[in-house]
């Protein structure tokens, strides 16, 4: 008997088999929000501090923040064109004359405030 010849081309894939049985339904989970978040937030008011990068978001425990509280405010595009170029209408607004800041109040740990830099340095990509 001689040596085996080369393998032939791969054939077509066969039909898929039947789906397996459906698994058990999981627990529904706790529908109430996490009590560590979303209460006693937004205690800081907008203020002016050191320079920040436009659009940067951070938490503060102070009563005056070096930025605007991230509470879903509507801003004018004409007065905030640089910030609009970064955020667009991601969080709302009509995109013609207005846009909105993100509303992070329900995500902030109790007693803290998320703020967003609305006046600062335009971020570079170098």
C-alpha positions in Angstrom: 0.0 0.0 0.0 1.3 3.5 -0.8 1.4 6.7 1.3 -1.8 8.5 2.1 -2.6 11.3 -0.3 -3.1 15.0 0.7 -6.2 16.0 2.7 -9.1 17.2 0.6 -10.9 20.6 1.0 -13.0 21.2 4.1 -16.6 20.4 3.6 -19.6 22.6 4.3 -20.7 23.1 8.0 -23.6 21.0 8.9 -26.9 22.2 10.3 -27.0 23.5 13.9 -28.3 21.1 16.5 -31.4 21.7 18.7 -31.2 24.4 21.4 -30.6 23.2 24.9 -33.1 23.4 27.7 -33.9 26.9 29.1 -32.1 27.6 32.4 -33.8 28.5 35.7 -35.0 32.1 36.1 -32.7 34.1 38.4 -33.7 36.2 41.4 -35.3 39.5 40.6 -33.0 41.4 42.8 -33.5 44.4 45.1 -35.4 47.1 43.2 -34.6 49.8 45.8 -31.6 52.0 45.1 -28.4 51.6 47.0 -28.9 53.6 50.2 -25.3 54.8 50.0 -26.0 56.9 46.9 -28.3 59.7 45.9 -29.4 61.3 49.2 -27.9 64.4 50.7 -26.1 65.2 47.5 -25.7 68.4 45.6 -24.7 70.4 48.7 -22.0 72.3 46.9 -22.6 75.4 44.9 -20.7 76.5 41.8 -17.5 78.5 42.5 -14.1 79.3 41.1 -11.0 77.6 42.2 -7.9 76.4 40.4 -7.8 75.7 36.7 -9.5 72.6 35.5 -9.9 70.8 32.2 -13.3 71.5 30.4 -15.6 68.5 30.9 -13.7 67.0 33.7 -16.0 65.5 36.4 -15.0 64.8 40.0 -16.6 64.4 43.5 -16.3 67.1 46.1 -17.3 67.2 49.8 -17.0 71.0 50.0 -19.8 73.5 50.2 -18.4 75.5 47.3 -17.0 73.6 44.3 -14.4 74.8 41.8 -16.9 73.9 39.1 -20.6 73.6 38.4 -22.7 70.8 40.1 -23.5 68.1 37.6 -27.3 68.4 38.0 -28.6 68.3 34.4 -28.6 72.1 33.9 -29.4 73.5 30.5 -26.7 75.7 29.1 -26.5 78.1 26.2 -24.4 76.9 23.3 -23.4 80.5 22.4 -22.1 81.1 25.9 -20.4 77.7 26.3 -19.3 76.7 22.8 -16.0 75.0 23.9 -17.8 72.8 26.4 -20.6 72.1 23.9 -17.9 70.9 21.4 -16.9 68.3 24.0 -20.3 67.2 25.3 -22.7 67.9 22.4 -26.3 66.8 23.1 -25.2 63.6 24.9 -27.2 64.6 28.0 -30.0 66.6 26.3 -30.7 70.0 24.8 -31.8 70.9 21.3 -28.3 71.1 19.8 -29.2 74.4 18.2 -29.1 76.8 21.1 -28.9 74.6 24.2 -27.3 71.5 25.6 -27.4 69.9 29.0 -24.8 68.9 31.6 -25.0 65.3 33.0 -27.2 64.8 36.0 -25.1 62.7 38.4 -27.0 63.5 41.6 -28.4 60.0 42.0 -24.9 58.5 41.5 -23.1 60.6 44.1 -22.3 59.0 47.5 -24.3 60.5 50.3 -23.0 64.0 51.3 -20.9 64.5 48.2 -21.5 66.4 45.0 -20.3 65.5 41.5 -19.1 68.6 39.7 -18.1 69.3 36.1 -15.6 71.8 34.8 -17.5 74.4 32.7 -14.8 77.1 32.6 -11.2 75.9 32.2 -8.6 74.6 29.9 -9.7 73.0 26.6 -8.2 69.5 26.6 -5.5 68.7 24.0 -4.8 65.3 22.5 -1.0 65.4 22.4 
